[in-house]
Amino acid sequence: MAEAPGVFVRELERGDGALLEIRQLSSGDVGCVVWDAAIVLSKFLERRERAESGLFAGRSVVELGSGTGIVGIMAATLGANVTVTDLEDLQDLMKTNIENNSALLTGSCQAKVLKWGEDVVDLPSPDYILMADCIYYEETLRDLASSDTCILCCYEERTTGKNPEIERKFFELLRIDFECEEVPIDKHDEEYRSEDIHILQICRKK
Ligand SMILES: C[S@@+](CC[C@H](N)C(=O)[O-])C[C@H]1O[C@@H](n2cnc3c(N)ncnc32)[C@H](O)[C@@H]1O
């Protein structure tokens, strides 16, 4: 069926051949499209699940700055109970994508407004926090992550404008309370990987 004007679909094939169909908008803010880091993280989750079956089943996941919701939706196809979060403007797009992919979900997925730096009291600390291309607000991580939370943060290295400084500052602040370990690229998905896209596994310092 033809899409409405201004809507275009990003398909992402899972290892079992099932297709995630993610609607994107041709106009709107940065969250209306799927970023490469989101694809890399989604496929990494799938690879981890293949390597360690049952890793995500029944586990609680919060995704920050979800945009279209693709990463959280992938986690919910792996059995996780996911809350995808973003600004108010992105809620309809995330809800549409959850609904359109609901047949593939073996866990659950709901959308919520979460603005970084604001209260996250109505969200309990999850087992996992996922972030793709969102390295701005380390205090939301401090509010949300317990000592048992595993944070998976995927980002594309950017060398232009203020980006290197934003990256440097984020990691400097993050390292006060958290330990970060880079996931080696040979552990990323064999096809969906790139030298300038990094995945970090982050946890609170003990
Ligand atoms: C570069 S996009 C990445 C979107 C998605 N994670 C992906 O990789 O496809 C950054 C996302 O952060 C969200 N964002 C920006 N500022 C935010 C804020 N103050 N609070 C919550 N989300 C925010 C945007 O709406 C957008 O969806």
The ligand as a MOL file (V3000), in Angstrom:
LIG
                    3D

  0  0  0     0  0            999 V3000
M  V30 BEGIN CTAB
M  V30 COUNTS 27 29 0 0 0
M  V30 BEGIN ATOM
M  V30 1 C 20.1210 12.0960 16.4530 0
M  V30 2 S 18.4810 11.6910 16.9330 0 CHG=1
M  V30 3 C 18.6070 9.9470 17.2010 0
M  V30 4 C 17.2760 9.2670 17.0950 0
M  V30 5 C 17.3250 7.7380 17.2400 0
M  V30 6 N 17.9060 7.3500 18.5080 0
M  V30 7 C 18.1240 7.1180 16.1200 0
M  V30 8 O 19.3290 6.8720 16.3300 0
M  V30 9 O 17.5460 6.8880 15.0410 0 CHG=-1
M  V30 10 C 18.4200 12.3370 18.6130 0
M  V30 11 C 17.1040 12.0800 19.3260 0
M  V30 12 O 17.1680 12.7020 20.6120 0
M  V30 13 C 15.9210 13.3380 20.8830 0
M  V30 14 N 16.1250 14.4680 21.8020 0
M  V30 15 C 16.7570 15.6500 21.5510 0
M  V30 16 N 16.7170 16.4450 22.6200 0
M  V30 17 C 16.0660 15.7680 23.5920 0
M  V30 18 C 15.7190 16.0530 24.9450 0
M  V30 19 N 16.0250 17.2150 25.5080 0
M  V30 20 N 15.0540 15.1200 25.6460 0
M  V30 21 C 14.7240 13.9170 25.0770 0
M  V30 22 N 15.0160 13.5770 23.8080 0
M  V30 23 C 15.6770 14.4940 23.0680 0
M  V30 24 C 15.4640 13.8220 19.5160 0
M  V30 25 O 14.0700 14.0730 19.4810 0
M  V30 26 C 15.8930 12.6630 18.6290 0
M  V30 27 O 14.8990 11.6910 18.5320 0
M  V30 END ATOM
M  V30 BEGIN BOND
M  V30 1 1 1 2
M  V30 2 1 2 3
M  V30 3 1 2 10
M  V30 4 1 3 4
M  V30 5 1 4 5
M  V30 6 1 5 6
M  V30 7 1 5 7
M  V30 8 2 7 8
M  V30 9 1 7 9
M  V30 10 1 10 11
M  V30 11 1 11 12
M  V30 12 1 11 26
M  V30 13 1 12 13
M  V30 14 1 13 14
M  V30 15 1 13 24
M  V30 16 1 14 15
M  V30 17 1 14 23
M  V30 18 2 15 16
M  V30 19 1 16 17
M  V30 20 1 17 18
M  V30 21 2 17 23
M  V30 22 1 18 19
M  V30 23 2 18 20
M  V30 24 1 20 21
M  V30 25 2 21 22
M  V30 26 1 22 23
M  V30 27 1 24 25
M  V30 28 1 24 26
M  V30 29 1 26 27
M  V30 END BOND
M  V30 END CTAB
M  END
